[in-house]
Amino acid sequence: MHPTAVAFVEAAERRYGLTPEVQEFDEGTKTAADAADAIGCEVAQIASSIVMKSEGHRPSGNRTESDETDGAVVVVVTSGANRADEDRVAAELGAESVRMADPDEAKDATGWSIGGVPPICHETDVPVLFDESLLAFEEVWAAAGTPQSVWPIDPERLVELAEARPIDVTG
């Protein structure tokens, strides 16, 4: 197993008492379609972790320009069949807009590189939004630290572990 996937398993064991059953695919699982083909599941069962960063704020109550949502990083776990609606994610964060985090921002916030970001075991207390359509499945597949590694989990358990907020990410 790739050392980064081993680090993910160790972090999951240490933090949650969970031992993910990581599977690795030489051909890679960079896209949801690639992952679904490799695993043999529906594209909709792929739980893709997208790292986004908020920009600006939406004035509400006592919020100011220095509000903590300005520049906040969030992990959005989306079904491989869906695309996260940036306006919807921004609204959830109380931000004017969101954008994809750059590689350094993603790594600094999560501890993982883009393409292998798992929905749990992040370096910081980054909030997690969870595509509620994933809850229709008994099992979903998420990244395990590298673009070639994934692991299966019950989506309700994943929401619990990630302390995620289920939302309609498609708007």
TORVEX-765148 format. One record per residue: chain; x negated, y, z of N, C-alpha, C, CB in turn; residue in three letters. Coordinates in nm, 3 decimals. Glycine has a CB too. Example, Ala and Ser with C-alpha at 12.3 -4.5 7.8 and 13.67 -1.06 7.14 Angstrom:
2
(fido 'A', (-1.319, -0.569, 0.780), (-1.230, -0.450, 0.780), (-1.320, -0.330, 0.780), (-1.131, -0.447, 0.905), 'ala')
(fido 'A', (-1.285, -0.225, 0.708), (-1.367, -0.106, 0.714), (-1.290, 0.003, 0.787), (-1.408, -0.060, 0.572), 'ser')
***
This chain:
171
(fido 'A', (-0.086, -0.118, 0.000), (0.000, 0.000, 0.000), (-0.090, 0.124, 0.000), (0.097, 0.000, 0.123), 'met')
(fido 'A', (-0.047, 0.225, -0.075), (-0.122, 0.351, -0.082), (-0.137, 0.410, 0.059), (-0.050, 0.452, -0.178), 'his')
(fido 'A', (-0.253, 0.467, 0.090), (-0.275, 0.524, 0.224), (-0.170, 0.628, 0.265), (-0.411, 0.586, 0.230), 'pro')
(fido 'A', (-0.120, 0.705, 0.170), (-0.019, 0.805, 0.204), (0.114, 0.738, 0.240), (0.002, 0.903, 0.088), 'thr')
(fido 'A', (0.149, 0.630, 0.172), (0.269, 0.554, 0.208), (0.252, 0.488, 0.344), (0.300, 0.448, 0.100), 'ala')
(fido 'A', (0.133, 0.440, 0.373), (0.103, 0.384, 0.505), (0.121, 0.492, 0.612), (-0.041, 0.325, 0.510), 'val')
(fido 'A', (0.074, 0.612, 0.584), (0.089, 0.724, 0.679), (0.238, 0.754, 0.703), (0.017, 0.850, 0.627), 'ala')
(fido 'A', (0.319, 0.745, 0.597), (0.463, 0.766, 0.613), (0.523, 0.660, 0.704), (0.534, 0.766, 0.476), 'phe')
(fido 'A', (0.491, 0.533, 0.679), (0.544, 0.424, 0.761), (0.503, 0.443, 0.907), (0.494, 0.287, 0.709), 'val')
(fido 'A', (0.378, 0.478, 0.929), (0.330, 0.500, 1.066), (0.403, 0.616, 1.133), (0.179, 0.526, 1.066), 'glu')
(fido 'A', (0.426, 0.723, 1.058), (0.499, 0.838, 1.114), (0.643, 0.800, 1.147), (0.497, 0.957, 1.014), 'ala')
(fido 'A', (0.708, 0.722, 1.061), (0.847, 0.679, 1.086), (0.854, 0.587, 1.208), (0.905, 0.607, 0.962), 'ala')
(fido 'A', (0.756, 0.500, 1.222), (0.752, 0.411, 1.339), (0.733, 0.491, 1.467), (0.640, 0.306, 1.324), 'glu')
(fido 'A', (0.639, 0.585, 1.462), (0.606, 0.666, 1.580), (0.723, 0.757, 1.619), (0.481, 0.751, 1.553), 'arg')
(fido 'A', (0.784, 0.823, 1.523), (0.888, 0.923, 1.553), (1.026, 0.862, 1.576), (0.897, 1.022, 1.442), 'arg')
(fido 'A', (1.058, 0.755, 1.502), (1.195, 0.705, 1.503), (1.207, 0.558, 1.542), (1.256, 0.725, 1.370), 'tyr')
(fido 'A', (1.095, 0.489, 1.563), (1.102, 0.346, 1.589), (1.154, 0.269, 1.469), (1.189, 0.319, 1.710), 'gly')
(fido 'A', (1.134, 0.324, 1.351), (1.184, 0.268, 1.226), (1.066, 0.223, 1.141), (1.271, 0.371, 1.150), 'leu')
(fido 'A', (1.075, 0.104, 1.085), (0.970, 0.056, 0.994), (1.029, 0.049, 0.853), (0.915, -0.083, 1.039), 'thr')
(fido 'A', (1.009, 0.154, 0.772), (1.062, 0.154, 0.636), (1.002, 0.040, 0.553), (1.036, 0.289, 0.568), 'pro')
(fido 'A', (1.086, -0.025, 0.474), (1.042, -0.132, 0.384), (1.003, -0.068, 0.251), (1.154, -0.241, 0.364), 'glu')
(fido 'A', (0.881, -0.017, 0.247), (0.833, 0.056, 0.130), (0.806, -0.039, 0.014), (0.707, 0.135, 0.165), 'val')
(fido 'A', (0.851, 0.004, -0.103), (0.820, -0.067, -0.226), (0.745, 0.031, -0.316), (0.950, -0.122, -0.297), 'gln')
(fido 'A', (0.641, -0.020, -0.381), (0.560, 0.065, -0.469), (0.573, 0.015, -0.613), (0.411, 0.066, -0.424), 'glu')
(fido 'A', (0.573, 0.110, -0.706), (0.588, 0.080, -0.847), (0.478, 0.151, -0.924), (0.729, 0.122, -0.899), 'phe')
(fido 'A', (0.392, 0.071, -0.988), (0.280, 0.128, -1.064), (0.326, 0.227, -1.170), (0.201, 0.019, -1.130), 'asp')
(fido 'A', (0.443, 0.199, -1.230), (0.494, 0.287, -1.335), (0.546, 0.419, -1.279), (0.604, 0.217, -1.412), 'glu')
(fido 'A', (0.557, 0.428, -1.148), (0.599, 0.553, -1.084), (0.748, 0.568, -1.070), (0.546, 0.669, -1.160), 'gly')
(fido 'A', (0.786, 0.655, -0.980), (0.927, 0.685, -0.954), (0.944, 0.836, -0.947), (0.975, 0.617, -0.822), 'thr')
(fido 'A', (0.875, 0.907, -1.037), (0.876, 1.054, -1.033), (1.013, 1.113, -1.059), (0.779, 1.108, -1.134), 'lys')
(fido 'A', (1.090, 1.054, -1.149), (1.225, 1.104, -1.175), (1.325, 1.006, -1.115), (1.250, 1.123, -1.328), 'thr')
(fido 'A', (1.446, 1.052, -1.093), (1.550, 0.965, -1.040), (1.577, 0.849, -1.135), (1.679, 1.044, -1.016), 'ala')
(fido 'A', (1.574, 0.877, -1.265), (1.598, 0.770, -1.363), (1.486, 0.667, -1.359), (1.609, 0.829, -1.505), 'ala')
(fido 'A', (1.360, 0.712, -1.347), (1.247, 0.620, -1.334), (1.263, 0.533, -1.209), (1.113, 0.698, -1.328), 'asp')
(fido 'A', (1.299, 0.596, -1.100), (1.315, 0.522, -0.974), (1.427, 0.420, -0.985), (1.342, 0.619, -0.858), 'ala')
(fido 'A', (1.540, 0.460, -1.037), (1.654, 0.369, -1.050), (1.619, 0.250, -1.140), (1.776, 0.443, -1.106), 'ala')
(fido 'A', (1.550, 0.277, -1.250), (1.508, 0.169, -1.340), (1.415, 0.072, -1.268), (1.439, 0.225, -1.465), 'asp')
(fido 'A', (1.319, 0.124, -1.195), (1.222, 0.040, -1.125), (1.288, -0.043, -1.015), (1.110, 0.127, -1.066), 'ala')
(fido 'A', (1.379, 0.019, -0.942), (1.445, -0.046, -0.829), (1.555, -0.141, -0.875), (1.502, 0.058, -0.734), 'ile')
(fido 'A', (1.627, -0.099, -0.980), (1.743, -0.174, -1.025), (1.870, -0.130, -0.955), (1.721, -0.322, -1.003), 'gly')
(fido 'A', (1.880, 0.000, -0.931), (2.000, 0.056, -0.867), (2.056, 0.167, -0.955), (1.968, 0.109, -0.724), 'cys')
(fido 'A', (2.166, 0.226, -0.911), (2.224, 0.338, -0.983), (2.141, 0.465, -0.960), (2.371, 0.361, -0.939), 'glu')
(fido 'A', (2.135, 0.550, -1.060), (2.065, 0.678, -1.045), (2.122, 0.756, -0.927), (2.075, 0.762, -1.175), 'val')
(fido 'A', (2.252, 0.745, -0.905), (2.318, 0.817, -0.796), (2.272, 0.772, -0.659), (2.468, 0.799, -0.807), 'ala')
(fido 'A', (2.206, 0.656, -0.648), (2.157, 0.605, -0.520), (2.018, 0.658, -0.485), (2.155, 0.454, -0.521), 'gln')
(fido 'A', (1.958, 0.733, -0.574), (1.826, 0.788, -0.546), (1.843, 0.917, -0.466), (1.748, 0.816, -0.679), 'ile')
(fido 'A', (1.782, 0.919, -0.349), (1.788, 1.035, -0.259), (1.662, 1.118, -0.280), (1.803, 0.991, -0.109), 'ala')
(fido 'A', (1.669, 1.215, -0.369), (1.555, 1.298, -0.405), (1.540, 1.415, -0.308), (1.568, 1.349, -0.549), 'ser')
(fido 'A', (1.422, 1.429, -0.252), (1.396, 1.542, -0.161), (1.337, 1.658, -0.240), (1.299, 1.499, -0.045), 'ser')
(fido 'A', (1.413, 1.765, -0.248), (1.372, 1.885, -0.319), (1.339, 1.991, -0.214), (1.485, 1.936, -0.418), 'ile')
(fido 'A', (1.220, 2.049, -0.223), (1.180, 2.152, -0.127), (1.205, 2.288, -0.190), (1.029, 2.135, -0.086), 'val')
(fido 'A', (1.284, 2.370, -0.119), (1.321, 2.503, -0.168), (1.284, 2.607, -0.064), (1.473, 2.510, -0.200), 'met')
(fido 'A', (1.274, 2.729, -0.112), (1.241, 2.841, -0.023), (1.340, 2.954, -0.048), (1.094, 2.890, -0.046), 'lys')
(fido 'A', (1.391, 3.010, 0.062), (1.488, 3.119, 0.050), (1.418, 3.251, 0.022), (1.574, 3.129, 0.177), 'ser')
(fido 'A', (1.492, 3.339, -0.044), (1.441, 3.473, -0.072), (1.552, 3.572, -0.040), (1.395, 3.487, -0.221), 'glu')
(fido 'A', (1.516, 3.675, 0.033), (1.614, 3.776, 0.071), (1.709, 3.722, 0.177), (1.693, 3.823, -0.051), 'gly')
(fido 'A', (1.804, 3.801, 0.210), (1.904, 3.759, 0.308), (2.038, 3.820, 0.267), (1.865, 3.803, 0.454), 'his')
(fido 'A', (2.141, 3.762, 0.318), (2.274, 3.818, 0.297), (2.314, 3.887, 0.426), (2.379, 3.707, 0.256), 'arg')
(fido 'A', (2.333, 4.017, 0.421), (2.370, 4.088, 0.544), (2.497, 4.029, 0.605), (2.389, 4.237, 0.516), 'pro')
(fido 'A', (2.488, 3.996, 0.732), (2.601, 3.939, 0.803), (2.578, 3.964, 0.951), (2.616, 3.785, 0.773), 'ser')
(fido 'A', (2.668, 4.035, 1.012), (2.653, 4.062, 1.154), (2.527, 4.141, 1.182), (2.652, 3.932, 1.233), 'gly')
(fido 'A', (2.443, 4.086, 1.268), (2.321, 4.156, 1.310), (2.197, 4.116, 1.231), (2.298, 4.130, 1.455), 'asn')
(fido 'A', (2.212, 4.048, 1.121), (2.095, 4.007, 1.043), (2.022, 4.129, 0.989), (2.136, 3.914, 0.928), 'arg')
(fido 'A', (1.891, 4.116, 0.984), (1.808, 4.222, 0.929), (1.715, 4.163, 0.824), (1.726, 4.293, 1.040), 'thr')
(fido 'A', (1.639, 4.247, 0.757), (1.545, 4.201, 0.654), (1.445, 4.101, 0.710), (1.471, 4.320, 0.594), 'glu')
(fido 'A', (1.414, 4.108, 0.837), (1.316, 4.017, 0.895), (1.381, 3.890, 0.948), (1.241, 4.086, 1.007), 'ser')
(fido 'A', (1.507, 3.870, 0.914), (1.579, 3.752, 0.960), (1.501, 3.625, 0.925), (1.720, 3.747, 0.897), 'asp')
(fido 'A', (1.510, 3.525, 1.010), (1.433, 3.402, 0.990), (1.470, 3.327, 0.863), (1.451, 3.312, 1.108), 'glu')
(fido 'A', (1.585, 3.355, 0.803), (1.620, 3.285, 0.679), (1.543, 3.340, 0.560), (1.770, 3.295, 0.653), 'thr')
(fido 'A', (1.486, 3.458, 0.571), (1.408, 3.514, 0.461), (1.275, 3.441, 0.454), (1.386, 3.668, 0.480), 'asp')
(fido 'A', (1.254, 3.369, 0.346), (1.131, 3.293, 0.330), (1.133, 3.157, 0.395), (1.017, 3.370, 0.383), 'gly')
(fido 'A', (1.249, 3.113, 0.443), (1.259, 2.983, 0.508), (1.251, 2.871, 0.404), (1.390, 2.972, 0.587), 'ala')
(fido 'A', (1.188, 2.763, 0.444), (1.180, 2.645, 0.359), (1.286, 2.547, 0.406), (1.036, 2.580, 0.364), 'val')
(fido 'A', (1.348, 2.479, 0.310), (1.450, 2.379, 0.339), (1.426, 2.259, 0.247), (1.595, 2.436, 0.319), 'val')
(fido 'A', (1.455, 2.141, 0.298), (1.452, 2.021, 0.215), (1.597, 1.990, 0.179), (1.381, 1.900, 0.289), 'val')
(fido 'A', (1.623, 1.977, 0.050), (1.757, 1.943, 0.002), (1.749, 1.802, -0.055), (1.808, 2.047, -0.107), 'val')
(fido 'A', (1.817, 1.709, 0.011), (1.818, 1.570, -0.034), (1.939, 1.555, -0.127), (1.825, 1.469, 0.088), 'val')
(fido 'A', (1.910, 1.536, -0.255), (2.018, 1.526, -0.354), (2.024, 1.388, -0.415), (1.999, 1.630, -0.463), 'thr')
(fido 'A', (2.142, 1.352, -0.458), (2.160, 1.230, -0.535), (2.091, 1.249, -0.669), (2.311, 1.195, -0.554), 'ser')
(fido 'A', (2.029, 1.144, -0.719), (1.964, 1.150, -0.849), (2.059, 1.183, -0.962), (1.897, 1.020, -0.878), 'gly')
(fido 'A', (2.190, 1.167, -0.937), (2.290, 1.198, -1.038), (2.333, 1.345, -1.034), (2.412, 1.109, -1.020), 'ala')
(fido 'A', (2.288, 1.416, -0.932), (2.328, 1.556, -0.915), (2.210, 1.650, -0.924), (2.398, 1.574, -0.782), 'asn')
(fido 'A', (2.242, 1.773, -0.949), (2.142, 1.879, -0.948), (2.185, 1.978, -0.841), (2.126, 1.948, -1.090), 'arg')
(fido 'A', (2.092, 2.013, -0.754), (2.126, 2.108, -0.648), (2.157, 2.244, -0.707), (2.010, 2.120, -0.546), 'ala')
(fido 'A', (2.269, 2.299, -0.670), (2.311, 2.432, -0.713), (2.240, 2.533, -0.622), (2.468, 2.448, -0.707), 'asp')
(fido 'A', (2.151, 2.611, -0.680), (2.072, 2.706, -0.600), (2.159, 2.807, -0.528), (1.972, 2.778, -0.689), 'glu')
(fido 'A', (2.268, 2.852, -0.590), (2.358, 2.947, -0.524), (2.423, 2.883, -0.401), (2.466, 2.996, -0.622), 'asp')
(fido 'A', (2.460, 2.756, -0.413), (2.523, 2.685, -0.301), (2.424, 2.670, -0.186), (2.575, 2.546, -0.347), 'arg')
(fido 'A', (2.301, 2.633, -0.219), (2.197, 2.618, -0.116), (2.169, 2.753, -0.051), (2.067, 2.558, -0.177), 'val')
(fido 'A', (2.159, 2.859, -0.130), (2.136, 2.993, -0.076), (2.249, 3.032, 0.020), (2.125, 3.096, -0.189), 'ala')
(fido 'A', (2.372, 3.004, -0.020), (2.486, 3.036, 0.066), (2.477, 2.961, 0.199), (2.619, 3.002, -0.006), 'ala')
(fido 'A', (2.437, 2.836, 0.195), (2.423, 2.757, 0.318), (2.317, 2.816, 0.411), (2.387, 2.612, 0.285), 'glu')
(fido 'A', (2.214, 2.876, 0.351), (2.105, 2.934, 0.430), (2.130, 3.080, 0.467), (1.976, 2.923, 0.353), 'leu')
(fido 'A', (2.235, 3.140, 0.410), (2.258, 3.282, 0.432), (2.156, 3.367, 0.360), (2.255, 3.314, 0.580), 'gly')
(fido 'A', (2.105, 3.317, 0.248), (2.002, 3.387, 0.171), (2.061, 3.442, 0.042), (1.884, 3.293, 0.141), 'ala')
(fido 'A', (1.994, 3.541, -0.015), (2.036, 3.594, -0.144), (2.013, 3.492, -0.253), (1.961, 3.724, -0.177), 'glu')
(fido 'A', (1.902, 3.420, -0.244), (1.870, 3.320, -0.346), (1.772, 3.219, -0.287), (1.811, 3.386, -0.473), 'ser')
(fido 'A', (1.754, 3.110, -0.359), (1.650, 3.013, -0.327), (1.575, 2.981, -0.456), (1.709, 2.884, -0.262), 'val')
(fido 'A', (1.455, 2.933, -0.438), (1.375, 2.889, -0.551), (1.303, 2.762, -0.509), (1.274, 3.000, -0.598), 'arg')
(fido 'A', (1.253, 2.692, -0.608), (1.173, 2.574, -0.579), (1.048, 2.621, -0.505), (1.137, 2.495, -0.710), 'met')
(fido 'A', (1.012, 2.552, -0.399), (0.888, 2.584, -0.328), (0.771, 2.547, -0.417), (0.880, 2.509, -0.191), 'ala')
(fido 'A', (0.664, 2.626, -0.409), (0.545, 2.588, -0.486), (0.476, 2.473, -0.412), (0.447, 2.711, -0.504), 'asp')
(fido 'A', (0.381, 2.407, -0.476), (0.318, 2.290, -0.413), (0.258, 2.316, -0.275), (0.210, 2.238, -0.503), 'pro')
(fido 'A', (0.194, 2.431, -0.257), (0.136, 2.462, -0.126), (0.244, 2.484, -0.020), (0.046, 2.586, -0.135), 'asp')
(fido 'A', (0.350, 2.556, -0.055), (0.461, 2.579, 0.039), (0.525, 2.448, 0.079), (0.566, 2.674, -0.022), 'glu')
(fido 'A', (0.546, 2.359, -0.018), (0.607, 2.230, 0.011), (0.518, 2.147, 0.104), (0.634, 2.152, -0.120), 'ala')
(fido 'A', (0.390, 2.143, 0.073), (0.296, 2.064, 0.154), (0.283, 2.123, 0.294), (0.157, 2.059, 0.085), 'lys')
(fido 'A', (0.275, 2.255, 0.305), (0.262, 2.319, 0.437), (0.384, 2.290, 0.525), (0.244, 2.470, 0.421), 'asp')
(fido 'A', (0.503, 2.293, 0.467), (0.626, 2.274, 0.545), (0.655, 2.128, 0.577), (0.742, 2.332, 0.470), 'ala')
(fido 'A', (0.625, 2.040, 0.482), (0.663, 1.900, 0.500), (0.547, 1.808, 0.532), (0.732, 1.850, 0.378), 'thr')
(fido 'A', (0.427, 1.846, 0.491), (0.312, 1.758, 0.506), (0.295, 1.662, 0.391), (0.323, 1.682, 0.634), 'gly')
(fido 'A', (0.384, 1.670, 0.293), (0.384, 1.578, 0.179), (0.377, 1.658, 0.050), (0.511, 1.489, 0.180), 'trp')
(fido 'A', (0.323, 1.595, -0.054), (0.313, 1.659, -0.185), (0.442, 1.640, -0.263), (0.194, 1.603, -0.264), 'ser')
(fido 'A', (0.474, 1.739, -0.345), (0.591, 1.731, -0.432), (0.584, 1.603, -0.514), (0.601, 1.856, -0.526), 'ile')
(fido 'A', (0.697, 1.536, -0.525), (0.705, 1.409, -0.596), (0.707, 1.290, -0.502), (0.589, 1.397, -0.692), 'gly')
(fido 'A', (0.663, 1.313, -0.377), (0.662, 1.205, -0.280), (0.719, 1.246, -0.145), (0.522, 1.155, -0.261), 'gly')
(fido 'A', (0.786, 1.361, -0.140), (0.838, 1.413, -0.014), (0.952, 1.323, 0.038), (0.888, 1.560, -0.031), 'val')
(fido 'A', (0.933, 1.261, 0.153), (1.042, 1.184, 0.212), (1.142, 1.277, 0.281), (0.986, 1.081, 0.313), 'pro')
(fido 'A', (1.262, 1.229, 0.307), (1.362, 1.313, 0.373), (1.341, 1.326, 0.524), (1.499, 1.258, 0.347), 'pro')
(fido 'A', (1.246, 1.252, 0.578), (1.214, 1.257, 0.723), (1.062, 1.266, 0.738), (1.270, 1.131, 0.800), 'ile')
(fido 'A', (1.019, 1.281, 0.861), (0.876, 1.284, 0.896), (0.804, 1.405, 0.838), (0.807, 1.156, 0.848), 'cys')
(fido 'A', (0.863, 1.522, 0.856), (0.802, 1.645, 0.807), (0.709, 1.704, 0.912), (0.911, 1.747, 0.768), 'his')
(fido 'A', (0.611, 1.780, 0.866), (0.513, 1.844, 0.954), (0.575, 1.952, 1.041), (0.401, 1.904, 0.872), 'glu')
(fido 'A', (0.675, 2.021, 0.989), (0.741, 2.128, 1.064), (0.888, 2.093, 1.082), (0.725, 2.266, 0.992), 'thr')
(fido 'A', (0.955, 2.172, 1.160), (1.097, 2.149, 1.188), (1.182, 2.210, 1.075), (1.137, 2.209, 1.325), 'asp')
(fido 'A', (1.157, 2.166, 0.954), (1.226, 2.219, 0.838), (1.369, 2.165, 0.835), (1.150, 2.182, 0.707), 'val')
(fido 'A', (1.467, 2.252, 0.811), (1.605, 2.203, 0.802), (1.624, 2.115, 0.678), (1.704, 2.321, 0.800), 'pro')
(fido 'A', (1.718, 2.021, 0.690), (1.747, 1.930, 0.580), (1.895, 1.939, 0.546), (1.707, 1.784, 0.616), 'val')
(fido 'A', (1.924, 1.969, 0.419), (2.060, 1.964, 0.367), (2.073, 1.833, 0.290), (2.093, 2.090, 0.276), 'leu')
(fido 'A', (2.188, 1.769, 0.301), (2.205, 1.634, 0.247), (2.325, 1.629, 0.154), (2.221, 1.531, 0.362), 'phe')
(fido 'A', (2.303, 1.587, 0.033), (2.409, 1.572, -0.067), (2.512, 1.472, -0.017), (2.351, 1.528, -0.205), 'asp')
(fido 'A', (2.632, 1.521, 0.015), (2.733, 1.435, 0.074), (2.777, 1.321, -0.018), (2.853, 1.517, 0.111), 'glu')
(fido 'A', (2.751, 1.332, -0.149), (2.789, 1.224, -0.239), (2.708, 1.097, -0.213), (2.771, 1.268, -0.385), 'ser')
(fido 'A', (2.591, 1.110, -0.151), (2.510, 0.993, -0.116), (2.578, 0.906, -0.011), (2.373, 1.036, -0.067), 'leu')
(fido 'A', (2.668, 0.965, 0.066), (2.736, 0.891, 0.172), (2.833, 0.785, 0.118), (2.810, 0.987, 0.262), 'leu')
(fido 'A', (2.860, 0.787, -0.010), (2.949, 0.688, -0.071), (2.881, 0.551, -0.088), (2.998, 0.738, -0.207), 'ala')
(fido 'A', (2.749, 0.547, -0.069), (2.675, 0.423, -0.091), (2.638, 0.356, 0.041), (2.548, 0.451, -0.172), 'phe')
(fido 'A', (2.621, 0.224, 0.036), (2.575, 0.150, 0.153), (2.424, 0.165, 0.169), (2.613, 0.002, 0.142), 'glu')
(fido 'A', (2.356, 0.193, 0.058), (2.211, 0.204, 0.061), (2.166, 0.307, -0.042), (2.144, 0.067, 0.033), 'glu')
(fido 'A', (2.070, 0.389, -0.002), (2.007, 0.484, -0.093), (1.856, 0.462, -0.085), (2.045, 0.633, -0.058), 'val')
(fido 'A', (1.784, 0.515, -0.184), (1.640, 0.499, -0.192), (1.575, 0.636, -0.191), (1.600, 0.419, -0.320), 'trp')
(fido 'A', (1.475, 0.651, -0.104), (1.408, 0.781, -0.088), (1.257, 0.764, -0.104), (1.441, 0.843, 0.049), 'ala')
(fido 'A', (1.190, 0.874, -0.133), (1.044, 0.874, -0.147), (0.978, 0.838, -0.014), (0.993, 1.011, -0.196), 'ala')
(fido 'A', (0.862, 0.773, -0.026), (0.788, 0.729, 0.092), (0.646, 0.786, 0.091), (0.783, 0.576, 0.099), 'ala')
(fido 'A', (0.633, 0.913, 0.051), (0.505, 0.980, 0.059), (0.427, 0.993, -0.070), (0.423, 0.911, 0.155), 'gly')
(fido 'A', (0.459, 0.911, -0.170), (0.390, 0.919, -0.299), (0.493, 0.907, -0.412), (0.282, 0.807, -0.311), 'thr')
(fido 'A', (0.456, 0.950, -0.532), (0.547, 0.936, -0.646), (0.570, 0.791, -0.689), (0.493, 1.015, -0.764), 'pro')
(fido 'A', (0.496, 0.696, -0.634), (0.511, 0.555, -0.668), (0.580, 0.473, -0.560), (0.378, 0.496, -0.697), 'gln')
(fido 'A', (0.614, 0.535, -0.447), (0.668, 0.458, -0.334), (0.806, 0.509, -0.291), (0.572, 0.464, -0.216), 'ser')
(fido 'A', (0.892, 0.410, -0.263), (1.029, 0.440, -0.218), (1.067, 0.339, -0.109), (1.131, 0.434, -0.337), 'val')
(fido 'A', (1.174, 0.372, -0.038), (1.225, 0.283, 0.067), (1.377, 0.294, 0.075), (1.160, 0.317, 0.205), 'trp')
(fido 'A', (1.444, 0.183, 0.109), (1.589, 0.184, 0.119), (1.636, 0.218, 0.260), (1.646, 0.050, 0.076), 'pro')
(fido 'A', (1.752, 0.282, 0.268), (1.810, 0.313, 0.399), (1.959, 0.341, 0.382), (1.738, 0.435, 0.464), 'ile')
(fido 'A', (2.034, 0.313, 0.487), (2.176, 0.349, 0.492), (2.183, 0.502, 0.498), (2.248, 0.282, 0.618), 'asp')
(fido 'A', (2.261, 0.566, 0.410), (2.262, 0.713, 0.408), (2.311, 0.777, 0.537), (2.347, 0.760, 0.295), 'pro')
(fido 'A', (2.403, 0.714, 0.607), (2.449, 0.771, 0.734), (2.336, 0.771, 0.837), (2.571, 0.692, 0.788), 'glu')
(fido 'A', (2.257, 0.665, 0.836), (2.141, 0.659, 0.926), (2.039, 0.765, 0.887), (2.077, 0.518, 0.922), 'arg')
(fido 'A', (2.022, 0.786, 0.758), (1.928, 0.887, 0.710), (1.970, 1.027, 0.755), (1.918, 0.882, 0.557), 'leu')
(fido 'A', (2.098, 1.056, 0.747), (2.149, 1.185, 0.794), (2.115, 1.203, 0.942), (2.302, 1.196, 0.772), 'val')
(fido 'A', (2.136, 1.097, 1.018), (2.108, 1.101, 1.162), (1.960, 1.125, 1.189), (2.154, 0.970, 1.230), 'glu')
(fido 'A', (1.873, 1.048, 1.123), (1.730, 1.061, 1.146), (1.678, 1.199, 1.105), (1.655, 0.952, 1.070), 'leu')
(fido 'A', (1.725, 1.248, 0.991), (1.678, 1.377, 0.939), (1.744, 1.495, 1.008), (1.703, 1.384, 0.790), 'ala')
(fido 'A', (1.844, 1.467, 1.092), (1.925, 1.573, 1.152), (1.975, 1.665, 1.042), (1.844, 1.653, 1.259), 'glu')
(fido 'A', (2.020, 1.601, 0.934), (2.061, 1.672, 0.814), (2.205, 1.719, 0.823), (2.043, 1.584, 0.692), 'ala')
(fido 'A', (2.234, 1.821, 0.745), (2.369, 1.874, 0.734), (2.425, 1.831, 0.599), (2.371, 2.030, 0.750), 'arg')
(fido 'A', (2.524, 1.740, 0.596), (2.583, 1.700, 0.468), (2.664, 1.815, 0.410), (2.673, 1.576, 0.486), 'pro')
(fido 'A', (2.640, 1.842, 0.281), (2.712, 1.947, 0.211), (2.736, 1.904, 0.066), (2.635, 2.082, 0.217), 'ile')
(fido 'A', (2.821, 1.978, -0.001), (2.837, 1.960, -0.145), (2.727, 2.044, -0.209), (2.982, 2.003, -0.196), 'asp')
(fido 'A', (2.617, 1.981, -0.248), (2.504, 2.056, -0.301), (2.525, 2.104, -0.444), (2.380, 1.972, -0.294), 'val')
(fido 'A', (2.629, 2.051, -0.509), (2.652, 2.089, -0.648), (2.738, 2.213, -0.660), (2.717, 1.975, -0.723), 'thr')
(fido 'A', (2.790, 2.261, -0.550), (2.871, 2.382, -0.552), (3.010, 2.349, -0.581), (2.821, 2.481, -0.651), 'gly')
***
